[in-house]
């Protein structure tokens, strides 16, 4: 079968290619760039628990040396501390330059035999039929490429989206930020900060080696920020934080970022899909566009891998848009509803659940990956089997508990995601003292192993000593992207099979009809 064509070699495209490779699916990554990124310390990404685990799992080694976990999150109001949050009870966010994230993913992709990277190649034509997709590029590789599917991860000005004639409506210039990366000493080493005053909102986030990224909220449509004005912002802000005098600092990078909110009307057209900035733009109130793109890649990869290996139903492939577009639309809606009153200082009680809290608390949620502005998405399961209540609702992201495979390896659950397989987990207290050589012959395991081997989708069987809220002998069915599909009280072979079949949205159906015979710039409107 032909490889999957991925258009765009940014973090999202590279993550998708690596996620496909992890599930045994080859890909060709086409990118019009030269294969390296401009070093911009002021352009950074915040990854929360699920996306940081994904990047590590994909082999992105740069996170260890060039990223920094928040030691704490501090809020200030008019120069005074109001709250300090530490991360004993939940994982700290990881802050990393975007060029470092992209380089780490690109190095991992370049070393993987199932990923072919092709740079200096600009897509100009896309054709579909009932068996696959053909793409034409110009540049270093002026040629036709044949793929089973194609995914446009080619950014806000996506050529794929334009060739498919998909509209990209939304709001322009939702927020503007002046940004600076500098090396200095602040009074709170390693701690991120949100500082709000009468006329100003500033965030600072740590990077390794004493480097900080500072963001100043600007009027959405204001004057240009001159270099002198930015230096004044830096000096005044540092002086306010450091007792009235500006400490020595080394200015590394600056910029002005304008954030837009847009959502593509469709994320699928036959065998072609959109992901990342090609499908959505967001970023206001602490939300993270790159992070949502990584979630797109993880959600789509296991569905394409199932289609590539076994065939997939139309409903499963449609489910990518249904799940991810709904999740991003919810995030955009929450930000759009909160923004007027957050920025004006008015009450939020009528807009968001729990919005009677302070503006600082809601903004903190966006920055730390919590609440309507930042929490990991939950997807509506096709069948909500919940024989045993647990701390995770069906469709929600599973807890990252230690799990053990029959071969004896014990690892965090998230380390085993992204292989295109379902996971069945038996909650069995005392796992740590079992003789692993006899697992498959002990207790419920023989019957459960037989039930798992009969499932219609490739599945790994695991054991956990405990799971939040789950009693002994609970069986959990987990999707390849780490979302809980079902829970059972003990071994239920027929019910387990039904739930697994629901996860794959039924048996493979008819082939995908190509909606058009040819798509080229002259044949499609520009969005």
C-alpha positions as CSV (number, residue, x, y, z in Angstrom):
1,X,0.0,0.0,0.0
2,X,1.2,3.5,-0.7
3,X,2.6,5.7,2.1
4,X,0.7,8.6,3.6
5,X,1.7,11.9,2.2
6,X,2.3,14.6,4.9
7,X,2.5,18.2,3.6
8,X,4.5,20.4,6.0
9,X,7.5,19.6,8.1
10,X,6.7,21.7,11.2
11,X,6.1,20.2,14.6
12,X,2.6,18.9,13.6
13,X,3.6,17.3,10.3
14,X,6.7,15.7,11.8
15,X,4.7,14.4,14.8
16,X,2.2,12.9,12.5
17,X,4.8,11.1,10.4
18,X,6.5,9.8,13.5
19,X,3.2,8.7,15.0
20,X,2.3,6.8,11.8
21,X,5.8,5.2,11.8
22,X,5.3,4.1,15.4
23,X,2.2,2.2,14.1
24,X,4.1,0.7,11.2
25,X,2.9,3.1,8.5
26,X,5.3,4.7,6.1
27,X,5.0,8.4,5.1
28,X,6.5,10.9,2.8
29,X,6.9,14.4,4.3
30,X,6.9,17.2,1.7
31,X,8.0,20.7,2.7
32,X,8.8,23.8,0.7
33,X,11.4,24.9,3.3
34,X,15.1,24.1,3.4
35,X,14.8,21.6,6.3
36,X,16.0,23.8,9.1
37,X,14.5,26.4,11.4
38,X,15.5,29.9,12.2
39,X,16.6,30.1,15.8
40,X,14.1,32.3,17.5
41,X,14.2,32.1,21.4
42,X,11.2,34.3,21.6
43,X,9.0,31.8,19.7
44,X,8.2,29.1,22.2
45,X,5.7,26.4,22.9
46,X,4.2,25.2,26.2
47,X,3.5,21.5,26.3
48,X,1.3,19.9,29.0
49,X,1.3,16.4,30.3
50,X,-0.2,14.6,27.3
51,X,1.6,16.5,24.5
52,X,5.0,16.5,26.4
53,X,4.6,12.7,26.8
54,X,3.8,12.4,23.1
55,X,6.9,14.4,22.1
56,X,9.2,12.3,24.3
57,X,7.6,9.1,23.0
58,X,8.3,10.2,19.4
59,X,12.0,10.6,20.2
60,X,12.3,14.3,20.5
61,X,15.5,14.4,22.6
62,X,15.9,18.3,22.5
63,X,13.2,18.6,25.2
64,X,15.6,17.5,27.9
65,X,18.4,20.0,27.3
66,X,16.5,22.9,25.7
67,X,13.2,22.8,27.5
68,X,12.3,23.8,31.1
69,X,9.5,22.6,33.4
70,X,7.8,25.3,35.4
71,X,8.9,25.1,39.1
72,X,5.7,26.9,40.1
73,X,3.1,29.3,38.7
74,X,2.9,32.7,40.4
75,X,0.3,35.4,40.0
76,X,0.7,39.1,40.8
77,X,-1.8,41.9,40.9
78,X,-0.6,45.5,40.8
79,X,2.9,44.5,41.9
80,X,1.8,42.2,44.8
81,X,1.8,38.4,45.0
82,X,-1.7,37.0,45.0
83,X,-1.1,33.3,44.6
84,X,1.6,30.7,44.0
85,X,0.8,27.3,42.6
86,X,3.2,24.3,42.7
87,X,3.0,21.0,40.9
88,X,3.1,18.3,43.5
89,X,-0.4,17.0,42.5
90,X,-0.2,17.3,38.7
91,X,2.6,17.5,36.1
92,X,4.3,20.8,35.4
93,X,4.1,22.3,31.9
94,X,7.2,22.1,29.7
95,X,8.4,25.3,28.0
96,X,10.6,24.8,24.9
97,X,11.6,27.0,21.9
98,X,9.6,26.0,18.9
99,X,12.8,25.6,16.8
100,X,14.2,23.1,19.3
101,X,10.9,21.1,19.3
102,X,11.0,21.0,15.5
103,X,14.7,20.1,15.3
104,X,14.2,17.2,17.8
105,X,11.3,15.8,15.9
106,X,13.1,16.3,12.5
107,X,16.2,14.4,13.8
108,X,14.0,11.6,15.0
109,X,12.1,11.5,11.7
110,X,15.3,11.5,9.6
111,X,16.6,8.5,11.5
112,X,13.4,6.5,11.1
113,X,13.3,4.1,8.1
114,X,9.5,4.6,7.6
115,X,9.8,8.4,7.2
116,X,11.0,10.0,4.0
117,X,11.7,13.8,4.3
118,X,11.7,15.8,1.1
119,X,12.6,19.5,1.4
120,X,12.5,22.4,-1.1
121,X,9.4,20.9,-2.7
122,X,6.3,23.1,-3.1
123,X,2.9,21.4,-3.6
124,X,0.9,22.8,-6.5
125,X,-1.5,20.1,-7.6
126,X,-3.5,17.4,-5.8
127,X,-5.6,14.6,-7.3
128,X,-7.7,12.0,-5.7
129,X,-9.3,8.7,-6.8
130,X,-10.9,5.8,-5.0
131,X,-7.5,4.2,-4.2
132,X,-5.3,7.1,-3.2
133,X,-4.0,10.6,-3.7
134,X,-1.5,12.0,-6.2
135,X,0.4,15.2,-5.4
136,X,2.7,17.2,-7.7
137,X,5.5,19.3,-6.3
138,X,7.9,21.8,-7.8
139,X,11.4,22.6,-6.6
140,X,14.2,20.2,-5.7
141,X,11.8,17.3,-6.3
142,X,9.6,18.4,-9.3
143,X,7.6,15.2,-9.6
144,X,4.4,13.3,-8.8
145,X,4.0,11.6,-5.5
146,X,1.5,8.8,-4.8
147,X,0.0,8.2,-1.4
148,X,-2.8,6.3,0.2
149,X,-3.9,9.4,2.1
150,X,-2.7,13.0,2.3
151,X,-2.6,15.3,5.3
152,X,-2.1,19.1,5.1
153,X,0.0,20.2,8.0
154,X,1.3,23.2,6.1
155,X,0.3,26.1,8.3
156,X,-2.1,29.0,8.4
157,X,-1.7,29.7,4.6
158,X,-2.1,26.0,3.8
159,X,-1.8,25.1,0.2
160,X,-3.7,21.9,0.8
161,X,-6.6,23.7,2.3
162,X,-6.7,26.1,-0.7
163,X,-6.4,23.3,-3.2
164,X,-9.4,21.6,-1.6
165,X,-11.4,24.8,-1.6
166,X,-12.1,24.7,2.1
167,X,-13.1,28.0,3.8
168,X,-11.2,29.2,6.8
169,X,-13.5,31.7,8.6
170,X,-12.8,33.4,11.9
171,X,-11.6,36.5,13.7
172,X,-8.5,38.5,12.8
173,X,-6.1,40.1,15.3
174,X,-7.8,38.8,18.4
175,X,-4.7,39.6,20.5
176,X,-1.4,41.2,20.0
177,X,1.7,40.6,22.2
178,X,5.1,42.2,22.3
179,X,7.6,39.4,23.0
180,X,11.1,39.3,24.2
181,X,13.6,36.5,25.1
182,X,16.3,37.7,27.5
183,X,18.8,36.3,29.9
184,X,18.6,37.8,33.4
185,X,18.0,37.0,37.1
186,X,14.5,37.3,38.4
187,X,13.4,37.0,42.0
188,X,11.7,33.6,41.4
189,X,14.1,31.3,39.6
190,X,12.3,28.7,37.4
191,X,8.8,30.0,38.2
192,X,6.4,31.3,35.6
193,X,4.5,34.4,36.3
194,X,1.3,36.1,35.3
195,X,1.3,39.8,36.3
196,X,-1.8,41.9,35.8
197,X,-2.2,45.6,36.6
198,X,-4.5,48.4,35.8
199,X,-3.3,48.9,32.2
200,X,-0.9,45.9,31.7
201,X,-0.8,42.1,31.5
202,X,2.6,40.5,31.4
203,X,3.7,36.8,31.5
204,X,7.2,35.5,32.1
205,X,8.1,31.9,31.5
206,X,11.5,30.2,32.2
207,X,13.9,28.5,29.7
208,X,17.2,26.9,30.6
209,X,20.4,28.9,31.3
210,X,18.6,31.8,32.9
211,X,16.6,32.7,29.8
212,X,13.1,34.0,30.0
213,X,10.3,34.7,27.6
214,X,8.3,37.8,28.4
215,X,4.9,38.6,26.8
216,X,3.1,42.0,27.1
217,X,-0.5,42.1,26.0
218,X,-1.0,45.0,23.5
219,X,-4.1,46.6,22.2
220,X,-5.5,44.4,19.4
221,X,-5.2,47.2,16.9
222,X,-2.6,49.7,18.1
223,X,0.5,51.5,17.1
224,X,3.6,49.7,15.9
225,X,5.9,48.7,18.7
226,X,9.2,50.4,18.0
227,X,12.5,49.0,19.4
228,X,12.8,51.9,21.8
229,X,9.3,51.2,23.1
230,X,10.1,47.6,23.6
231,X,13.3,48.3,25.5
232,X,11.2,50.7,27.7
233,X,8.7,47.9,28.4
234,X,11.6,45.5,29.3
235,X,13.3,48.0,31.6
236,X,10.2,49.1,33.4
237,X,8.9,45.6,33.9
238,X,12.2,44.3,35.2
239,X,12.5,47.3,37.5
240,X,9.0,46.7,38.9
241,X,9.8,43.0,39.6
242,X,13.3,43.6,41.0
243,X,12.8,46.3,43.7
244,X,12.8,49.4,41.5
245,X,16.0,49.0,39.6
246,X,16.5,47.2,36.3
247,X,18.9,44.3,36.7
248,X,21.5,43.5,34.0
249,X,20.0,41.6,31.1
250,X,21.1,40.2,27.7
251,X,18.4,40.7,25.1
252,X,18.3,37.7,22.7
253,X,15.3,38.1,20.5
254,X,12.1,40.2,20.2
255,X,9.0,40.2,18.2
256,X,5.3,41.2,18.0
257,X,2.9,38.3,17.6
258,X,-0.7,38.8,16.3
259,X,-3.1,36.0,17.2
260,X,-6.0,35.0,15.1
261,X,-8.9,32.7,15.8
262,X,-10.0,30.6,12.7
263,X,-11.5,27.2,12.2
264,X,-11.6,25.4,8.8
265,X,-15.1,24.4,7.7
266,X,-14.1,20.9,6.9
267,X,-11.1,18.9,8.0
268,X,-11.6,16.0,5.6
269,X,-12.1,15.8,1.9
270,X,-12.1,12.2,0.7
271,X,-8.6,10.9,1.3
272,X,-7.2,14.3,2.2
273,X,-7.2,15.8,5.8
274,X,-6.1,19.0,7.5
275,X,-4.3,19.3,10.8
276,X,-2.6,21.9,12.9
277,X,-2.6,25.6,11.8
278,X,-4.0,24.4,8.4
279,X,-7.2,23.5,10.3
280,X,-7.3,26.0,13.1
281,X,-5.7,29.1,14.6
282,X,-5.9,29.9,18.3
283,X,-3.6,31.2,21.0
284,X,-5.4,33.8,23.0
285,X,-5.7,33.7,26.8
286,X,-2.9,31.2,27.1
287,X,-4.2,28.5,24.8
288,X,-1.6,26.7,22.7
289,X,-2.0,26.3,18.9
290,X,1.0,24.0,18.4
291,X,-0.2,21.8,21.3
292,X,-3.7,21.4,19.7
293,X,-1.9,20.5,16.4
294,X,0.0,17.7,18.2
295,X,-3.3,16.4,19.5
296,X,-4.6,16.5,15.9
297,X,-1.7,14.3,14.9
298,X,-2.2,11.8,17.6
299,X,-5.9,11.5,17.0
300,X,-5.5,11.1,13.2
301,X,-2.5,8.8,13.3
302,X,-4.1,5.8,14.9
303,X,-7.2,6.1,12.6
304,X,-5.0,6.3,9.5
305,X,-2.9,3.4,10.7
306,X,-6.0,1.2,11.2
307,X,-7.1,2.2,7.7
308,X,-3.7,1.4,6.3
309,X,-3.3,-2.0,7.9
310,X,-6.8,-3.3,8.1
311,X,-9.1,-0.9,6.4
312,X,-11.4,1.5,8.2
313,X,-15.0,2.5,8.1
314,X,-16.0,5.9,6.8
315,X,-17.3,6.7,10.2
316,X,-13.9,6.2,11.8
317,X,-12.2,8.5,9.4
318,X,-15.0,11.1,9.7
319,X,-14.5,10.8,13.5
320,X,-11.2,12.6,13.3
321,X,-13.0,15.8,12.2
322,X,-15.9,15.1,14.5
323,X,-13.7,14.8,17.6
324,X,-10.9,17.2,17.0
325,X,-12.9,20.0,15.3
326,X,-15.4,19.9,18.1
327,X,-12.7,20.1,20.8
328,X,-10.9,23.0,19.1
329,X,-14.2,24.8,18.5
330,X,-15.0,24.4,22.2
331,X,-11.7,25.9,23.1
332,X,-12.2,28.9,20.7
333,X,-15.7,29.4,22.0
334,X,-14.5,29.5,25.6
335,X,-11.8,32.0,24.8
336,X,-14.1,34.2,22.7
337,X,-16.8,34.2,25.4
338,X,-14.3,35.0,28.2
339,X,-12.2,37.6,26.4
340,X,-14.4,40.7,26.6
341,X,-15.0,40.5,30.3
342,X,-11.5,39.3,31.1
343,X,-10.0,42.2,29.3
344,X,-12.4,44.7,30.7
345,X,-12.3,43.4,34.3
346,X,-16.1,42.7,34.3
347,X,-17.8,39.6,35.8
348,X,-17.7,36.3,34.0
349,X,-20.5,34.6,35.8
350,X,-22.8,34.4,32.8
351,X,-20.2,33.1,30.4
352,X,-18.2,30.1,31.6
353,X,-18.7,27.3,34.1
354,X,-16.9,28.3,37.3
355,X,-16.5,31.8,35.9
356,X,-17.2,33.5,39.2
357,X,-13.5,32.9,40.0
358,X,-11.0,35.7,39.4
359,X,-9.7,36.6,36.0
360,X,-6.2,35.5,37.1
361,X,-7.6,32.0,37.9
362,X,-9.2,31.7,34.5
363,X,-6.1,32.9,32.7
364,X,-4.0,30.5,34.8
365,X,-6.2,27.6,33.6
366,X,-5.4,28.5,30.0
367,X,-1.6,28.7,30.7
368,X,-1.5,25.5,32.8
369,X,-3.8,23.3,30.8
370,X,-6.9,23.2,33.0
371,X,-10.5,24.2,32.8
372,X,-12.4,25.2,29.6
373,X,-9.5,27.2,28.3
374,X,-6.8,24.5,28.6
375,X,-7.8,21.0,29.8
376,X,-7.0,18.0,27.7
377,X,-10.0,17.2,25.5
378,X,-12.6,14.5,26.2
379,X,-14.3,12.9,23.2
380,X,-17.9,11.6,23.2
381,X,-17.4,7.8,23.0
382,X,-19.5,5.9,20.4
383,X,-20.7,3.6,23.2
384,X,-20.3,4.7,26.8
385,X,-19.8,1.4,28.5
386,X,-19.2,2.2,32.2
387,X,-20.0,-0.8,34.3
388,X,-17.5,0.4,36.8
389,X,-17.3,4.1,37.7
390,X,-13.7,5.4,37.7
391,X,-12.1,8.8,38.1
392,X,-12.0,9.0,34.3
393,X,-15.3,9.3,32.3
394,X,-15.5,7.4,29.1
395,X,-13.9,9.5,26.4
396,X,-11.6,11.3,28.8
397,X,-7.8,11.0,28.9
398,X,-6.6,8.2,31.0
399,X,-4.5,8.6,34.1
400,X,-0.8,8.0,33.6
401,X,-0.6,5.0,36.0
402,X,2.3,2.5,35.9
403,X,1.4,-0.6,33.9
404,X,3.1,-3.9,33.3
405,X,3.0,-6.0,30.2
406,X,3.2,-9.8,30.3
407,X,6.9,-9.7,29.4
408,X,7.5,-8.0,32.8
409,X,8.3,-4.4,31.6
410,X,6.7,-1.8,33.8
411,X,6.3,1.7,32.4
412,X,4.0,4.8,32.6
413,X,0.8,4.1,30.6
414,X,1.5,7.0,28.3
415,X,4.7,5.5,27.1
416,X,2.7,2.7,25.4
417,X,0.4,4.9,23.5
418,X,0.8,5.8,19.8
419,X,1.4,2.3,18.4
420,X,-1.9,2.0,16.7
421,X,-3.2,-0.6,19.1
422,X,-6.0,-0.7,21.7
423,X,-4.9,-1.3,25.3
424,X,-6.8,-3.5,27.7
425,X,-5.8,-3.0,31.3
426,X,-6.7,-5.3,34.2
427,X,-6.6,-3.6,37.6
428,X,-5.0,-6.2,39.9
429,X,-3.7,-5.0,43.2
430,X,-0.4,-6.7,44.2
431,X,1.0,-6.7,40.7
432,X,4.4,-5.7,42.0
433,X,4.9,-9.0,43.8
434,X,3.5,-11.3,41.2
435,X,5.7,-13.9,39.6
436,X,5.5,-12.5,36.1
437,X,6.3,-15.8,34.5
438,X,2.9,-17.1,35.5
439,X,0.7,-14.1,34.7
440,X,-1.1,-15.5,31.8
441,X,-2.1,-18.6,33.8
442,X,-3.3,-16.8,37.0
443,X,-6.7,-15.6,38.1
444,X,-8.7,-13.8,35.4
445,X,-5.8,-13.6,33.0
446,X,-6.4,-16.7,30.9
447,X,-10.0,-15.7,30.1
448,X,-9.1,-12.1,29.6
449,X,-6.2,-13.0,27.3
450,X,-8.5,-15.1,25.2
451,X,-11.0,-12.3,24.9
452,X,-8.3,-9.8,23.9
453,X,-6.9,-12.2,21.2
454,X,-10.4,-12.3,19.7
455,X,-10.9,-8.6,19.3
456,X,-11.2,-7.1,15.8
457,X,-8.4,-4.6,16.4
458,X,-4.8,-5.2,17.4
459,X,-4.7,-5.0,21.2
460,X,-2.1,-5.1,23.9
461,X,-3.0,-6.6,27.3
462,X,-1.6,-4.8,30.4
463,X,-1.9,-5.0,34.2
464,X,-2.0,-2.1,36.6
465,X,-1.7,-2.3,40.4
466,X,-4.3,0.4,40.7
467,X,-6.3,3.0,38.8
468,X,-8.0,6.0,40.3
469,X,-11.5,5.1,41.5
470,X,-11.4,1.6,40.1
471,X,-11.8,-1.5,42.3
472,X,-9.9,-4.7,41.8
473,X,-10.7,-6.7,38.7
474,X,-11.8,-3.7,36.7
475,X,-11.0,-4.0,33.0
476,X,-10.4,-0.8,31.1
477,X,-10.4,-0.4,27.3
478,X,-8.2,2.4,26.1
479,X,-7.9,3.9,22.6
480,X,-4.4,4.2,21.0
481,X,-4.4,7.9,21.7
482,X,-5.0,7.4,25.4
483,X,-8.7,8.1,25.7
484,X,-10.8,5.7,27.8
485,X,-13.3,3.8,25.8
486,X,-15.0,1.6,28.3
487,X,-14.8,0.0,31.8
488,X,-16.0,-3.4,32.8
489,X,-16.5,-5.3,36.1
490,X,-14.3,-8.3,35.3
491,X,-14.0,-10.2,32.1
492,X,-16.9,-9.6,29.6
493,X,-15.8,-11.1,26.3
494,X,-18.9,-10.2,24.3
495,X,-19.2,-6.7,25.7
496,X,-15.4,-6.1,25.3
497,X,-15.7,-7.1,21.6
498,X,-18.7,-4.8,21.1
499,X,-16.8,-1.9,22.7
500,X,-13.7,-2.5,20.6
501,X,-15.8,-2.7,17.5
502,X,-17.4,0.6,18.4
503,X,-14.0,2.2,18.9
504,X,-13.1,1.3,15.3
505,X,-16.6,2.5,14.2
506,X,-17.5,-0.9,12.7
507,X,-16.0,-3.0,10.0
508,X,-14.2,-1.4,7.1
509,X,-16.8,-0.1,4.6
510,X,-16.6,0.8,0.9
511,X,-13.6,2.6,-0.5
512,X,-13.5,6.4,-0.2
513,X,-14.9,8.0,-3.4
514,X,-12.7,10.9,-4.6
515,X,-14.8,14.0,-4.6
516,X,-12.9,15.6,-7.4
517,X,-10.6,14.4,-10.2
518,X,-8.1,17.2,-10.0
519,X,-7.4,20.1,-7.8
520,X,-5.0,22.9,-8.9
521,X,-4.6,26.6,-8.0
522,X,-6.6,27.6,-11.1
523,X,-9.4,25.3,-10.3
524,X,-10.0,26.2,-6.6
525,X,-10.8,29.4,-4.8
526,X,-8.2,30.9,-2.5
527,X,-9.3,31.2,1.1
